[in-house]
Amino acid sequence: MKNNVVFAVVVVVFAFIPVLMAQQNGNMAPIAKVATSSAGVYKYSGETKGEVTFDHNAHVEALDKDCSSCHQDGGAITIASMSDGHGLCGECHEQTTDMKACGTCHSK
């Protein structure tokens, strides 16, 4: 009986390790689109670092309407985790590799 309890505790602890790690570094934490404040301006909310506001219109203008920079396959972009956002945005924005610069994009 005692071995079963110890085993159950170990299983529960190991089950929560990915959740705790995601909250520590934010890279795998889930993120979801929570609002569209105006045409082309989206807010994403994550569990660890707060909201990110993405202005699609400003990016279209800055890239001279070259949508292929972000939409490589021509389709919609899905950001399901901070890792996805850092990967996509990091192609142009160096702040995604500097974890001390989180406040550049994240408001919390």
Secondary structure, DSSP 8 states (H G I E B T S, - for coil): -HHHHHHHHHHHHHHHHHHHHHHHH-SS-BEEEEEEEETTEEEEEESSS-EEEEEHHHHHHHTTT-GGGT-TTSS-----BHHHHHHHHTTT-GGGG-GGGGGGTEE-
